[in-house]
Structures are given as structure tokens and as C-alpha cells.
Amino acid sequence: MATPQLAGLRTPARAPLPPAPKTAFCHHQHRDGQFCNRSAHPELRYCFWHLPSIPKKIVSLFRSAWLFLFG
């Protein structure tokens, strides 16, 4: 015996989620009010040149290299 078709009970297809941003812009603001236009890792918010400490700069370089090679 065949099973009945449930044509009217289907849920509509969902739109795919937009891809997560892989790079962002630096949030450093210059004296004239313009922001730095260099790319930065989204978790760090600042580019390599505007990060406050040397260990954070090293982490930024490795994350950028990782995204470049495997992202």
C-alpha cells in the first residue's frame, strides 16, 4: 500500500546565510578623523601597525597568514 503524499505540509526553503567576513578594516582613527584603511583580523579590530603590544602583533601576523593560506 502506498503512503499518502503530504504536498501541502512542506516548509519553505531557507535562504543561505551570508559568509562570515574574513577581514575587516582597522578601527584606528587618525587625528583628522579618518580611519586607517588597512585590513585587520575581525577579532583583533586593529591592523598590525596599530596593535598596542608586540605579542598581539605576532598573533595578528600568524592569523593573517593563516587566512591567506587556508582561508
C-alpha positions in Angstrom: 0.0 0.0 0.0 1.4 3.4 -1.0 1.8 6.1 1.6 -0.1 9.4 1.1 1.7 12.4 -0.2 2.0 15.4 2.1 2.4 18.1 -0.5 0.9 20.9 1.5 3.0 20.4 4.6 6.4 21.2 3.3 8.4 24.0 4.9 9.7 26.7 2.6 13.4 26.6 1.7 15.6 28.8 3.8 17.9 31.4 2.3 21.6 30.5 2.8 23.5 32.5 5.5 25.9 35.1 4.2 29.5 34.1 4.6 31.3 35.4 7.7 33.7 38.3 7.0 37.3 37.1 6.8 38.9 40.5 7.0 37.8 43.8 8.5 39.2 47.3 8.4 41.3 48.8 11.2 39.4 50.8 13.8 42.3 53.2 14.5 41.2 56.8 13.9 43.8 59.4 12.9 43.9 63.0 14.2 42.0 64.3 11.2 39.1 61.9 11.9 39.8 59.4 9.1 40.1 55.7 9.9 43.0 53.5 8.9 42.2 51.7 5.7 44.4 48.6 6.3 42.9 45.2 6.7 42.7 43.7 10.1 41.6 40.4 11.6 37.9 40.8 12.8 38.7 39.5 16.4 41.6 42.0 16.9 39.9 45.1 15.4 43.2 46.8 14.6 45.8 46.3 11.9 49.3 45.1 12.6 50.7 48.7 12.9 48.1 49.9 15.4 48.0 47.0 17.9 49.3 48.0 21.3 51.9 45.3 22.1 54.4 43.1 20.4 52.8 39.7 21.3 49.5 40.9 19.8 51.3 41.9 16.6 52.8 38.5 16.3 49.4 36.9 16.8 48.0 39.2 14.1 50.7 38.2 11.6 50.0 34.5 12.2 46.3 34.9 11.9 46.6 36.9 8.7 49.0 34.3 7.2 46.6 31.5 8.2 43.7 33.2 6.5 45.8 33.9 3.4 46.9 30.3 3.1 43.9 28.4 4.3 41.0 30.8 4.4 
